[in-house]
Amino acid sequence: MSNVIAVFKIYPKEEMLDKALEQVKGMGPQDVRTEDLAFGIKIIRAAFKFNDEESGSSKIEERLKGLDSVGEVEVEEETLL
């Protein structure tokens, strides 16, 4: 049984950054922050910790993609703790 941390790069839909941030925070990430991407475009970077036997990054990614304020999601990093 190993603990994993996965960092996701989340691209909110246009003009929905605040709503996306609120929805992502509601999922209980270990860390969440906004970052400037370019030309006033902001992304959300969120780190989720989970047990690799009970869950996986693909399940979290699917939940993030299912949020109505999120356009795209990328797994940026995944590592064992």
Helices and strands as residue ranges (DSSP letters): E 3-12, H 17-25, E 31-38, E 41-51, H 57-65, E 70-80
